């Protein structure tokens, strides 16, 4: 079993604890609050199970990007046909 690492931040953040792992997900903006909640729950469960750490130590960060700010193959995602 992998032990998750806890980071204690120095003053003035003495009451803050950051646990690891941290999962960062970049997605296009526009998904519902419910969809993001399900994503956080599902990713947390998958990571905790796969590396054997407590679910409460898993951090999930969702970064939403406008399609104008995302490019694939030199084309803005806002100009791409997405199914």
MOPAC internal coordinates of N, CA, C and O (Angstrom, degrees):
PM7 1SCF
backbone

  N    0.0000 0     0.00 0     0.00 0    0    0    0
  C    1.4498 1     0.00 0     0.00 0    1    0    0
  C    1.5254 1   108.94 1     0.00 0    2    1    0
  O    1.2310 1   120.95 1   -45.98 1    3    2    1
  N    1.3155 1   115.79 1   134.02 1    3    2    1
  C    1.4542 1   122.14 1   178.69 1    5    3    2
  C    1.5198 1   109.42 1   -83.57 1    6    5    3
  O    1.2310 1   120.24 1   -47.78 1    7    6    5
  N    1.3102 1   117.14 1   132.22 1    7    6    5
  C    1.4563 1   120.63 1   175.35 1    9    7    6
  C    1.5100 1   109.24 1   -89.07 1   10    9    7
  O    1.2310 1   120.45 1   -54.37 1   11   10    9
  N    1.3222 1   116.75 1   125.63 1   11   10    9
  C    1.4583 1   120.64 1   178.23 1   13   11   10
  C    1.5202 1   108.81 1   -71.96 1   14   13   11
  O    1.2310 1   121.16 1   -33.67 1   15   14   13
  N    1.3031 1   115.40 1   146.33 1   15   14   13
  C    1.4538 1   121.58 1  -177.92 1   17   15   14
  C    1.5243 1   109.68 1   -93.11 1   18   17   15
  O    1.2310 1   120.77 1   -45.16 1   19   18   17
  N    1.3173 1   116.13 1   134.84 1   19   18   17
  C    1.4618 1   121.28 1   175.39 1   21   19   18
  C    1.5185 1   108.68 1  -106.57 1   22   21   19
  O    1.2310 1   120.79 1   -44.30 1   23   22   21
  N    1.3079 1   116.09 1   135.70 1   23   22   21
  C    1.4580 1   121.65 1   177.87 1   25   23   22
  C    1.5183 1   107.66 1  -113.94 1   26   25   23
  O    1.2310 1   120.82 1   -54.35 1   27   26   25
  N    1.3079 1   116.04 1   125.65 1   27   26   25
  C    1.4486 1   121.12 1   176.93 1   29   27   26
  C    1.5146 1   108.45 1  -102.57 1   30   29   27
  O    1.2310 1   120.82 1   -58.35 1   31   30   29
  N    1.3180 1   116.04 1   121.65 1   31   30   29
  C    1.4604 1   120.28 1  -177.12 1   33   31   30
  C    1.5242 1   110.55 1   -82.87 1   34   33   31
  O    1.2310 1   120.21 1   -35.89 1   35   34   33
  N    1.3437 1   117.21 1   144.11 1   35   34   33
  C    1.4532 1   120.78 1  -179.80 1   37   35   34
  C    1.5273 1   112.06 1   -70.86 1   38   37   35
  O    1.2310 1   121.46 1   -14.10 1   39   38   37
  N    1.3211 1   114.81 1   165.90 1   39   38   37
  C    1.4608 1   121.20 1   177.45 1   41   39   38
  C    1.5240 1   108.91 1   -52.49 1   42   41   39
  O    1.2310 1   117.77 1   -38.07 1   43   42   41
  N    1.3207 1   121.86 1   141.93 1   43   42   41
  C    1.4629 1   128.35 1    10.01 1   45   43   42
  C    1.5192 1   114.15 1   -87.40 1   46   45   43
  O    1.2310 1   119.50 1  -165.76 1   47   46   45
  N    1.3133 1   118.56 1    14.24 1   47   46   45
  C    1.4563 1   122.26 1  -177.49 1   49   47   46
  C    1.5232 1   111.72 1  -103.09 1   50   49   47
  O    1.2310 1   120.03 1  -145.86 1   51   50   49
  N    1.3085 1   117.54 1    34.14 1   51   50   49
  C    1.4652 1   120.93 1  -172.08 1   53   51   50
  C    1.5221 1   113.58 1   -62.96 1   54   53   51
  O    1.2310 1   119.68 1   158.69 1   55   54   53
  N    1.3125 1   118.21 1   -21.31 1   55   54   53
  C    1.4614 1   119.91 1   179.58 1   57   55   54
  C    1.5215 1   112.82 1   -91.74 1   58   57   55
  O    1.2310 1   119.98 1  -179.23 1   59   58   57
  N    1.3128 1   117.64 1     0.77 1   59   58   57
  C    1.4556 1   121.12 1  -178.64 1   61   59   58
  C    1.5202 1   110.45 1   -94.42 1   62   61   59
  O    1.2310 1   121.11 1   -43.04 1   63   62   61
  N    1.3093 1   115.49 1   136.96 1   63   62   61
  C    1.4565 1   121.32 1   174.14 1   65   63   62
  C    1.5311 1   106.97 1  -128.38 1   66   65   63
  O    1.2310 1   120.93 1   -50.82 1   67   66   65
  N    1.3026 1   115.82 1   129.18 1   67   66   65
  C    1.4620 1   120.43 1   175.81 1   69   67   66
  C    1.5190 1   106.87 1  -109.87 1   70   69   67
  O    1.2310 1   120.95 1   -55.97 1   71   70   69
  N    1.2968 1   115.78 1   124.03 1   71   70   69
  C    1.4568 1   119.48 1   177.84 1   73   71   70
  C    1.5211 1   109.27 1  -102.69 1   74   73   71
  O    1.2310 1   121.30 1   -18.83 1   75   74   73
  N    1.3060 1   115.12 1   161.17 1   75   74   73
  C    1.4481 1   120.81 1   179.04 1   77   75   74
  C    1.5119 1   107.52 1  -122.43 1   78   77   75
  O    1.2310 1   118.60 1   -28.88 1   79   78   77
  N    1.2933 1   120.27 1   151.12 1   79   78   77
  C    1.4546 1   127.03 1    15.24 1   81   79   78
  C    1.5249 1   112.75 1   -85.54 1   82   81   79
  O    1.2310 1   121.75 1   -16.59 1   83   82   81
  N    1.3273 1   114.25 1   163.41 1   83   82   81
  C    1.4562 1   122.45 1   174.77 1   85   83   82
  C    1.5227 1   107.06 1  -117.48 1   86   85   83
  O    1.2310 1   120.68 1   -56.25 1   87   86   85
  N    1.3267 1   116.31 1   123.75 1   87   86   85
  C    1.4599 1   122.38 1   179.34 1   89   87   86
  C    1.5208 1   107.58 1  -108.97 1   90   89   87
  O    1.2310 1   120.47 1   -56.39 1   91   90   89
  N    1.3266 1   116.70 1   123.61 1   91   90   89
  C    1.4597 1   121.35 1   179.02 1   93   91   90
  C    1.5240 1   108.67 1  -110.02 1   94   93   91
  O    1.2310 1   121.08 1   -50.48 1   95   94   93
  N    1.3333 1   115.54 1   129.52 1   95   94   93
  C    1.4570 1   121.49 1  -178.32 1   97   95   94
  C    1.5263 1   108.37 1  -123.38 1   98   97   95
  O    1.2310 1   120.72 1   -57.34 1   99   98   97
  N    1.3227 1   116.24 1   122.66 1   99   98   97
  C    1.4623 1   121.88 1   174.62 1  101   99   98
  C    1.5211 1   108.40 1  -100.95 1  102  101   99
  O    1.2310 1   121.08 1   -57.01 1  103  102  101
  N    1.3369 1   115.55 1   122.99 1  103  102  101
  C    1.4605 1   120.47 1  -179.94 1  105  103  102
  C    1.5203 1   109.13 1  -136.48 1  106  105  103
  O    1.2310 1   121.31 1   -17.59 1  107  106  105
  N    1.3294 1   115.10 1   162.41 1  107  106  105
  C    1.4534 1   119.30 1   174.00 1  109  107  106
  C    1.5181 1   109.37 1   -69.88 1  110  109  107
  O    1.2310 1   120.98 1   -36.63 1  111  110  109
  N    1.3042 1   115.73 1   143.37 1  111  110  109
  C    1.4657 1   121.92 1   179.20 1  113  111  110
  C    1.5318 1   110.00 1   -65.56 1  114  113  111
  O    1.2310 1   121.21 1   -26.74 1  115  114  113
  N    1.3224 1   115.30 1   153.26 1  115  114  113
  C    1.4530 1   119.77 1   172.63 1  117  115  114
  C    1.5101 1   116.01 1   121.18 1  118  117  115
  O    1.2310 1   120.20 1   174.69 1  119  118  117
  N    1.3185 1   117.22 1    -5.31 1  119  118  117
  C    1.4642 1   118.02 1   178.85 1  121  119  118
  C    1.5228 1   110.00 1   -79.02 1  122  121  119
  O    1.2310 1   121.29 1   -26.54 1  123  122  121
  N    1.3159 1   115.15 1   153.46 1  123  122  121
  C    1.4649 1   120.08 1  -177.07 1  125  123  122
  C    1.5302 1   111.40 1   -73.20 1  126  125  123
  O    1.2310 1   121.15 1   -17.96 1  127  126  125
  N    1.3155 1   115.40 1   162.04 1  127  126  125
  C    1.4588 1   121.54 1   176.39 1  129  127  126
  C    1.5320 1   110.01 1   -58.97 1  130  129  127
  O    1.2310 1   120.67 1   140.41 1  131  130  129
  N    1.3243 1   116.33 1   -39.59 1  131  130  129
  C    1.4654 1   121.06 1   179.97 1  133  131  130
  C    1.5328 1   111.22 1   -65.09 1  134  133  131
  O    1.2310 1   120.43 1   138.88 1  135  134  133
  N    1.3477 1   116.78 1   -41.12 1  135  134  133
  C    1.4670 1   120.01 1   178.35 1  137  135  134
  C    1.5272 1   110.97 1   -62.56 1  138  137  135
  O    1.2310 1   120.47 1   138.01 1  139  138  137
  N    1.3370 1   116.71 1   -41.99 1  139  138  137
  C    1.4693 1   120.49 1  -179.64 1  141  139  138
  C    1.5270 1   110.50 1   -69.19 1  142  141  139
  O    1.2310 1   120.26 1   143.11 1  143  142  141
  N    1.3129 1   117.10 1   -36.89 1  143  142  141
  C    1.4639 1   120.38 1   177.28 1  145  143  142
  C    1.5269 1   110.29 1   -61.89 1  146  145  143
  O    1.2310 1   120.56 1   135.21 1  147  146  145
  N    1.3404 1   116.54 1   -44.79 1  147  146  145
  C    1.4666 1   120.81 1   178.49 1  149  147  146
  C    1.5265 1   110.81 1   -63.62 1  150  149  147
  O    1.2310 1   120.14 1   139.41 1  151  150  149
  N    1.3170 1   117.34 1   -40.59 1  151  150  149
  C    1.4603 1   121.39 1   177.91 1  153  151  150
  C    1.5261 1   110.53 1   -59.90 1  154  153  151
  O    1.2310 1   120.21 1   134.73 1  155  154  153
  N    1.3308 1   117.20 1   -45.27 1  155  154  153
  C    1.4662 1   121.71 1   179.73 1  157  155  154
  C    1.5246 1   110.18 1   -62.07 1  158  157  155
  O    1.2310 1   120.24 1   134.05 1  159  158  157
  N    1.3200 1   117.15 1   -45.95 1  159  158  157
  C    1.4701 1   121.00 1   179.60 1  161  159  158
  C    1.5225 1   111.07 1   -62.28 1  162  161  159
  O    1.2310 1   120.24 1   132.43 1  163  162  161
  N    1.3289 1   117.16 1   -47.57 1  163  162  161
  C    1.4643 1   121.21 1  -176.57 1  165  163  162
  C    1.5281 1   112.09 1   -66.82 1  166  165  163
  O    1.2310 1   120.17 1   137.91 1  167  166  165
  N    1.3285 1   117.28 1   -42.09 1  167  166  165
  C    1.4683 1   120.57 1   179.47 1  169  167  166
  C    1.5216 1   110.24 1   -66.64 1  170  169  167
  O    1.2310 1   120.45 1   137.54 1  171  170  169
  N    1.3237 1   116.74 1   -42.46 1  171  170  169
  C    1.4612 1   120.79 1   178.59 1  173  171  170
  C    1.5237 1   110.70 1   -57.81 1  174  173  171
  O    1.2310 1   120.88 1   132.14 1  175  174  173
  N    1.3220 1   115.92 1   -47.86 1  175  174  173
  C    1.4692 1   120.50 1  -179.77 1  177  175  174
  C    1.5268 1   110.78 1   -61.89 1  178  177  175
  O    1.2310 1   120.16 1   134.47 1  179  178  177
  N    1.3253 1   117.30 1   -45.53 1  179  178  177
  C    1.4694 1   121.11 1  -177.81 1  181  179  178
  C    1.5320 1   111.58 1   -63.78 1  182  181  179
  O    1.2310 1   120.33 1   137.06 1  183  182  181
  N    1.3165 1   116.98 1   -42.94 1  183  182  181
  C    1.4664 1   120.00 1  -179.24 1  185  183  182
  C    1.5258 1   110.28 1   -68.00 1  186  185  183
  O    1.2310 1   120.43 1   133.75 1  187  186  185
  N    1.3133 1   116.79 1   -46.25 1  187  186  185
  C    1.4673 1   120.26 1  -179.51 1  189  187  186
  C    1.5282 1   111.02 1   -58.72 1  190  189  187
  O    1.2310 1   120.61 1   136.16 1  191  190  189
  N    1.3217 1   116.45 1   -43.84 1  191  190  189
  C    1.4653 1   120.26 1   179.97 1  193  191  190
  C    1.5214 1   111.87 1   -68.81 1  194  193  191
  O    1.2310 1   120.20 1   140.08 1  195  194  193
  N    1.3288 1   117.23 1   -39.92 1  195  194  193
  C    1.4619 1   119.39 1  -173.32 1  197  195  194
  C    1.5231 1   113.14 1   -74.30 1  198  197  195
  O    1.2310 1   119.84 1   148.98 1  199  198  197
  N    1.3420 1   117.90 1   -31.02 1  199  198  197
  C    1.4700 1   118.64 1  -179.88 1  201  199  198
  C    1.5204 1   113.24 1  -111.44 1  202  201  199
  O    1.2310 1   120.51 1   179.81 1  203  202  201
  N    1.3251 1   116.64 1    -0.19 1  203  202  201
  C    1.4549 1   120.19 1   174.80 1  205  203  202
  C    1.5122 1   115.14 1    71.09 1  206  205  203
  O    1.2310 1   120.56 1  -140.40 1  207  206  205
  N    1.3211 1   116.53 1    39.60 1  207  206  205
  C    1.4661 1   118.87 1   176.41 1  209  207  206
  C    1.5251 1   109.27 1  -116.08 1  210  209  207
  O    1.2310 1   120.08 1   -19.73 1  211  210  209
  N    1.3265 1   117.46 1   160.27 1  211  210  209
  C    1.4591 1   119.57 1   178.07 1  213  211  210
  C    1.5347 1   111.05 1   -64.16 1  214  213  211
  O    1.2310 1   120.74 1   -40.56 1  215  214  213
  N    1.3141 1   116.19 1   139.44 1  215  214  213
  C    1.4693 1   120.42 1  -179.83 1  217  215  214
  C    1.5261 1   111.80 1   -57.48 1  218  217  215
  O    1.2310 1   120.19 1   147.04 1  219  218  217
  N    1.3162 1   117.24 1   -32.96 1  219  218  217
  C    1.4684 1   119.95 1  -177.58 1  221  219  218
  C    1.5299 1   112.11 1   -69.13 1  222  221  219
  O    1.2310 1   119.60 1   169.61 1  223  222  221
  N    1.3168 1   118.37 1   -10.39 1  223  222  221
  C    1.4720 1   121.20 1   177.03 1  225  223  222
  C    1.5247 1   112.53 1   -92.58 1  226  225  223
  O    1.2310 1   120.42 1   169.58 1  227  226  225
  N    1.3298 1   116.81 1   -10.42 1  227  226  225
  C    1.4636 1   120.67 1  -177.46 1  229  227  226
  C    1.5259 1   109.47 1   -85.09 1  230  229  227
  O    1.2310 1   121.07 1   -54.58 1  231  230  229
  N    1.3340 1   115.56 1   125.42 1  231  230  229
  C    1.4685 1   122.07 1   175.30 1  233  231  230
  C    1.5171 1   108.27 1  -106.17 1  234  233  231
  O    1.2310 1   120.61 1   -45.80 1  235  234  233
  N    1.3216 1   116.43 1   134.20 1  235  234  233
  C    1.4562 1   121.41 1   176.58 1  237  235  234
  C    1.5234 1   107.39 1  -122.40 1  238  237  235
  O    1.2310 1   120.90 1   -54.63 1  239  238  237
  N    1.3382 1   115.88 1   125.37 1  239  238  237
  C    1.4509 1   121.98 1   179.37 1  241  239  238
  C    1.5192 1   107.86 1  -118.32 1  242  241  239
  O    1.2310 1   120.58 1   -55.54 1  243  242  241
  N    1.3214 1   116.49 1   124.46 1  243  242  241
  C    1.4621 1   121.45 1   178.06 1  245  243  242
  C    1.5235 1   108.47 1  -106.15 1  246  245  243
  O    1.2310 1   121.06 1   -59.07 1  247  246  245
  N    1.3153 1   115.58 1   120.93 1  247  246  245
  C    1.4631 1   122.01 1   174.87 1  249  247  246
  C    1.5235 1   107.81 1  -104.92 1  250  249  247
  O    1.2310 1   120.81 1   -64.79 1  251  250  249
  N    1.3270 1   116.06 1   115.21 1  251  250  249
  C    1.4579 1   120.28 1   178.95 1  253  251  250
  C    1.5215 1   109.86 1   -93.41 1  254  253  251
  O    1.2310 1   121.30 1   -49.02 1  255  254  253
  N    1.3161 1   115.12 1   130.98 1  255  254  253
  C    1.4554 1   120.93 1  -178.14 1  257  255  254
  C    1.5246 1   109.74 1  -118.97 1  258  257  255
  O    1.2310 1   120.62 1   -44.40 1  259  258  257
  N    1.3382 1   116.43 1   135.60 1  259  258  257
  C    1.4634 1   118.11 1   172.41 1  261  259  258
  C    1.5307 1   109.72 1   -64.62 1  262  261  259
  O    1.2310 1   120.00 1   -32.88 1  263  262  261
  N    1.3020 1   117.61 1   147.12 1  263  262  261
  C    1.4661 1   120.96 1  -178.77 1  265  263  262
  C    1.5230 1   111.70 1   -63.04 1  266  265  263
  O    1.2310 1   120.02 1   154.85 1  267  266  265
  N    1.3265 1   117.56 1   -25.15 1  267  266  265
  C    1.4669 1   120.33 1   176.19 1  269  267  266
  C    1.5218 1   111.78 1   -66.22 1  270  269  267
  O    1.2310 1   120.28 1   156.17 1  271  270  269
  N    1.3339 1   117.07 1   -23.83 1  271  270  269
  C    1.4667 1   121.83 1  -177.60 1  273  271  270
  C    1.5258 1   112.86 1   -95.47 1  274  273  271
  O    1.2310 1   119.83 1  -171.88 1  275  274  273
  N    1.3054 1   117.92 1     8.12 1  275  274  273
  C    1.4602 1   122.38 1  -175.10 1  277  275  274
  C    1.5223 1   108.05 1  -125.39 1  278  277  275
  O    1.2310 1   120.47 1   -49.50 1  279  278  277
  N    1.3094 1   116.71 1   130.50 1  279  278  277
  C    1.4553 1   120.15 1   178.85 1  281  279  278
  C    1.5067 1   111.89 1  -126.48 1  282  281  279
  O    1.2310 1   120.88 1   -35.07 1  283  282  281
  N    1.3180 1   115.93 1   144.93 1  283  282  281
  C    1.4628 1   122.03 1   176.74 1  285  283  282
  C    1.5313 1   106.99 1  -132.55 1  286  285  283
  O    1.2310 1   120.88 1   -59.34 1  287  286  285
  N    1.3052 1   115.93 1   120.66 1  287  286  285
  C    1.4578 1   119.76 1   178.95 1  289  287  286
  C    1.5155 1   113.24 1    61.39 1  290  289  287
  O    1.2310 1   120.16 1  -148.87 1  291  290  289
  N    1.3225 1   117.30 1    31.13 1  291  290  289
  C    1.4593 1   121.37 1   179.04 1  293  291  290
  C    1.5137 1   114.89 1    83.08 1  294  293  291
  O    1.2310 1   120.18 1  -172.86 1  295  294  293
  N    1.3341 1   117.25 1     7.14 1  295  294  293
  C    1.4662 1   121.73 1  -179.05 1  297  295  294
  C    1.5246 1   108.53 1  -118.79 1  298  297  295
  O    1.2310 1   121.11 1   -46.83 1  299  298  297
  N    1.3476 1   115.48 1   133.17 1  299  298  297
  C    1.4650 1   118.83 1   175.53 1  301  299  298
  C    1.5308 1   109.22 1   -63.07 1  302  301  299
  O    1.2310 1   121.27 1   -41.27 1  303  302  301
  N    1.3159 1   115.17 1   138.73 1  303  302  301
  C    1.4712 1   120.01 1   179.69 1  305  303  302
  C    1.5243 1   111.08 1   -60.78 1  306  305  303
  O    1.2310 1   120.06 1   150.91 1  307  306  305
  N    1.3344 1   117.48 1   -29.09 1  307  306  305
  C    1.4627 1   120.75 1   178.90 1  309  307  306
  C    1.5290 1   111.82 1   -65.86 1  310  309  307
  O    1.2310 1   120.29 1   160.19 1  311  310  309
  N    1.3337 1   117.04 1   -19.81 1  311  310  309
  C    1.4594 1   121.62 1   179.53 1  313  311  310
  C    1.5253 1   112.77 1   -97.12 1  314  313  311
  O    1.2310 1   120.65 1   176.10 1  315  314  313
  N    1.3296 1   116.36 1    -3.90 1  315  314  313
  C    1.4591 1   120.77 1  -178.50 1  317  315  314
  C    1.5150 1   110.42 1   -90.99 1  318  317  315
  O    1.2310 1   121.00 1   -32.92 1  319  318  317
  N    1.3223 1   115.70 1   147.08 1  319  318  317
  C    1.4565 1   120.81 1   174.05 1  321  319  318
  C    1.5300 1   107.53 1   -81.56 1  322  321  319
  O    1.2310 1   120.59 1   -59.14 1  323  322  321
  N    1.3195 1   116.48 1   120.86 1  323  322  321
  C    1.4641 1   121.62 1  -178.42 1  325  323  322
  C    1.5138 1   108.30 1  -118.17 1  326  325  323
  O    1.2310 1   120.66 1   -51.63 1  327  326  325
  N    1.3362 1   116.34 1   128.37 1  327  326  325
  C    1.4646 1   120.92 1   178.95 1  329  327  326
  C    1.4897 1   111.03 1   -80.86 1  330  329  327
  O    1.2310 1   120.10 1   180.00 1  331  330  329

